[in-house]
């Protein structure tokens, strides 16, 4: 019969081995896909004006702001903005 302490040690060893495997996988992905890695961790913020300038004439921008009890969608299409309020 396996004791509780043996089960705990086995579980901790498995957890450690999985953590090592996960770290190795992350490192492999970072080296194989550096552009994805940069984009994932690049926290550069774009301004609404820059985003509007990047839109094509047939594209629109929709931003959703969720607050307690209300959703505020902001629509921007061809330079015209509209903010609505939707109870949730």
N, C-alpha and C positions, 0 to 999 in steps of 0.2 A: 504494500500500500504506500502510495506517495504522500508524504507529509505536506502540510500547508506551506511550510517554509521552502520546501523543494519546488512546489508549484509557483510560489512567488519568485524564486530565483530564476526559474525557467521563463516565466512571463517577463521579468525584467531583462533577461538576456535576449529574448525575442524582440522586445521593444527597442533595445539598444541596436540590435542587428538591423532592424527595419529603419531606424533613424540614420544609420550609416548608409544603407542602400538609398534612402531618399536623398541624402546629401550628395551622393555620387551621381545620382540621376540628374539632380539640379545642376551640378557642375558640368555634366556632359551636355545638357541642353543649352546652358549658357555658352559653352564653347562652340557648339554646332550651329546655334542660332543667335549670334550676338545682336543682330538688329532687333529681334523680338525681345531679348533681354533688356536692351536699352529703352525700347518703347514701354515695356512693362513698368520699369522703375523711373521713367522720366516723368516728374510731376510738374512739368512746365504748364502754366495756365494760359489759355488762349483768351483773348478778349472777345466780347460779343461783336465788336466792330470788325475784328480780323475774321471771325467766323462768317459774318455777313458778306464780307468781300470775297470769301472763298466759295460762296454759293453760286451755282450756275443759274441762268435766268429761269429755268424750269424747276428749280429746287426751292424748298421751303425749310425753315428751321422751326422746330417745336421744342420748347423747354418746359419741363414739368416741375413745379415746385409743390411738394407735399407738406402740408401743415396739418395740425390736429383738426380733423373734421372738415378740411377743405383742400381741394386741389386747384392750383393756379396754373393753367396752361398759358404759355406765352407763344404766340404765333408770329412769325416774321416771314412775309412773302413779298418779294419784289419791293423791299424797303418799307413796307407797311406793317406796323406792329399792332397786335391786339392781345390784350390780357383779359382772361375770363376768370370766373370763379365758379367752381363746381363743388357743391356739398358732397361729402362722402361719409 
